[in-house]
Amino acid sequence: MEAPVTGRTKRMAFAPLLPLVCAFPPFINSLDNPHLKGLRGPDVLQLIAIGFCVGAAFGMFMAGYVGRRRST
C-alpha cells in the first residue's frame, strides 16, 4: 500500500534544491576569478571528483543518521 503524499513529503522532495540554489551565485561569481582561469582540465576534474565524494559521504551520513532517528 502506497503512503499518501503529505505536505512534509512534498517539502522533502525539494530539500536537495536548497543547497544547489545557495551554491549557484558563488559559483557564477567565481567564474570571473583570474586564479580559476589558470586551472587545467584535469585540475577541474579532480576538484569535481573530490566534491562529489565528500558530498556523497556527507549525504550517506545524514541519510543514515536521520533514517535511524526516524525509525524509532
N, C-alpha and C positions, 0 to 999 in steps of 0.2 A: 504494500500500500504506500502510495506516494504522500509525502508530507505536504501540507498546504503551504503556499507561498505567503509569508508574512512580511510586514514592514521591515523587520530585522533582517530577514533573508535578502530582501532587495538591497538594503544598505550594505550588507556584507559582500554582495556581488560587485559593488562599486568601490569597495575599500582599497583594492590594489591600485586604483587610478589616482588616489590621493598622493602617494609618493612620486608618481610619474608627473603629475601636474606641478608638484613642488620642485621637481628637478629640471623641468623644461626651461624656465627662464635663465637659471645659471648656466645651463648647457649652451643656450643660444648666445649668452653674453661671453662665454669662454671661446667661442669660435673666432673672435677677433684678437685673441691673445697672441702676441708675437712668439711667445715661448712654445705654444702648441703648433704653430705653423712649421716649426723645425722638426716635428716628430715624423718619423718614417712609418710606413705601413705596419711593419712588424711590431713597432712600439705601441701603436694604437691597438692592434690586435691583442697584444699582451695585456694592456690595460683593460680592455673589454672582457677578456677571459678572467682576469683577477676579479673584476667587479661582479661578473656572473657567478663565480664560485663563492665569493663572500655573500652575495645576495641569496644564493640558493641555500647555503648553510644557515644563514640567519632565518630564512623562511621556514626551513625544516625545523629549526629550533623552536621558533614561535608556534608552528603548527603542532608540534609535539607538546609544548607547554600548555597552550590553550586547549588543545584536544584532550589532554589528560585532565585538565582542570574542569572542563565541561562534563566529562563522563561521570563525575561523582555527584 
